[in-house]
């Protein structure tokens, strides 16, 4: 079986990461959460006061972006992947609503996208990876052998996000999360640098009415078809 690159793009909270993680575990590939990388930069921006009146101080961010070390480590017992920022495990911190509120704005900044796209491309040089995000099949790996574009209704995605956040002990309302989902969709699709859209050769999956196991079985079948 040949090694390939699996690129999974789609809207926020549509289950991309769950699908990608499971496939990577099943076939022995490396999983890379590109969205977590943008969240890690957003966390840095928030922690270091780089937001001013709702806008990012791009001059200050430009001075440090190349010194931000973002990596992924797999827990040896659980197999879960955690995101590290400059050596600190920030997996829980980057999933907070405050980060979710600002991540699309940070991700729309050209200097951020260029830095992280270069890092992502370096991670995939040897192939054998599953990467999910917004522009993986269109910008990061336009030559990927398998491209998937995942979508679902905004209401279903918001409810999934609410369930996830409440399971982590965060008190959030459905209305707040739905507004955030719609705002992120708008920013992701209309930004000038690497907007979210379906690649011409991507396979679309609307998982509004699918269970997690149904999604996983469908994706594994697509992988086996392409990888041989």
N, C-alpha and C positions, 0 to 999 in steps of 0.2 A: 504494500500500500504506500503510495507516494505521499510525501509531506506537502501540505497545502496551507494557504492562508484563508481563514474563515472571517469574513467581515460582516458584522451584524450592526446595522444602523436602524434608527427609528426614533420615535417620540419619547419624551420623558415618561418614566413609570409604566412602560408597556411590557416589562418583563424581559428586556434584552439581557440584562446581567444574569438573571436566573438561568435562562436558556444557555447562554455562553459558558457559564461556570460548569453546568452539568455536562455539556458536550465536551469541554476540555478535560474534565475528570474521566469521562467515559472512554475517550480515545487517546488519553495520555498526552494531550497538548498543553501548552502554556496559555493560561488565561490572562488577558490584559484588559483592565477596565479603564478605557480612556476617559470616561466621565469622571472617575475618581481622581484622575490627574488634574482636571480642571477644577474640581472641588478642592483639591489640596492647595492649588494656587489661590483660590478664593478664600480659603481659611487663612492663608498667610496674609492676604490683603486685609482681611478683617482684623486679625490679631495685631497687625502692625500699623493700623491707622491710615491705610492708603486710600480709604474712601473719604471724599470730601463733598458734602452737599449732593450725595447720591451718585457721584462720579469717581472713577478710579484715577489716582494720580499716576498717569502712565510714565512720567519721567522717572519717578522713584521706582516704579515697578521694573522699568527697563534696566535700571542699574543693578537689580538683584536677580532677575529672572534666570540667568545662566548659572546662578549659585544655588538655586533650589533643586535639591536632590529628591526626586520622587521615585520610589521603588515599591515592589510588591513582594511579600513574603508569604509562603504557605505554611500554615500551622501543621506540624508533623503528625498530630493526632487526629484533628478534625478535618484536615484537608482544605479548610477555609483560607481564602486569600485576604490579607490585610494590606492596607495602603500605609506607606511610611513617608513622612516628610522630614527631610534632614535627620533621619535616624529615629524619629518619633512615630509610634503607632498612632495614626490619626483616623483610623477607620470609623470609630464612633463619632468623632468630632465633625467629620465631613458630611455626615448624614443628618445633621441638625437642620431645622427649618431655616435658620438664619443663613446658612450656606446655600440651601436650595433657593432662597429668595434672590441671591445675588449672582449665582454661578453663571447663568446665561449671559449676564452683562459682562462678566470677566471673560468668558469664553468667546465673546464677540470681538475682543481686542486683538488686532492683527499680530502684535509682537508676542502675545501669549500663544496664539494658535501656531505661529511659525516655530516657536521654541518646542512646543509639545508635539507637533507633527514630526519634527526632526527626531525627537526622542522615540516616538512610537515607531517610526520607520526603522530606526536602528534596532529596536527590540524584535522586529520581524524579519531581519535579514536571513536568518537560518530557516524560516518558515516553521511549520508545526505550531502555529498559534491560533487562538480564537480571540478576536478583539471586537469589542462593541463600543458604539458611540454615535456620533451624528454625521461624521464625514469619512468614515473608515473606507467604505467602498468607492467613494467619489474623489477623495483627496489623498488620504494617507496611503491606501493600497488600491489604486484603480485597477491594478493587474491581478487582484485577488481571484483565486479560482472559484470560490463560493461566496456570493454576496446575498445577504438576506436583509429585507427591509420590513421592520415590524411596526404595526400600528394597532390601535384600539381606540374606542371612544374616549373622549376626555373624562366623562363621568366614571367609567370603569377604571381608568388609570388613576383618577383621584381617589377612588375608594381603596384601591390596592395600596396606594401611598399612605392613606390614613391608617389602614390596618397595620402596615409596616411600622409607622411611627409610634402608634399606640402600643404595639408589642414591645417597643423599646422604652416605653414609659413616658413618651412625650404627649402632652395634652394639646391636641390640635382639632380643629373643626373641619368638617367636610367642605364647607364653603370656602374657608381659607385655603385649603389645599387645591381645590378645583380652580380657584382664581390664579394660584401660582402655576398650575399645570398649563392653563390657557395662556398666561403671560409668557412662560418659557417657550411654548409652541410658537408664539408670534415672534419672539426674539430670534429663536433658532432658525425659523424659515425666512426671515427678512433681513438678517445681518448681511453685510456686504462681503465679508470674508468667510468662505466655506459654509454657505447656508445649508440647512438640512433639506435634502430632496432624495428621491429614489433614483439610484443609478439605473441606466437603461438595461443593464444585464442583471439586475438584482431580482430575486424572487420575493414577492410581497406576501406577508403573512399577517392577516387580521386575526388577532387572538382574543377579540372581545368576548367570544363565547367558548373559548377553549380552556381546558384544565391545564395545569402545569405539566402533567404527565403526557397529555396529548401533544403539547407543544414540543416537549423533549423528544418524543417518538418521531414526530414530523421532521425535526431538525436532524436527528441522527440518520434518518433515511436519506435526506438531502446530502449529508456529508458522505455517506457510503456510495451514493450514486456518483459523486464527483471524484472522491479520493480513490475509488476502486477497491 
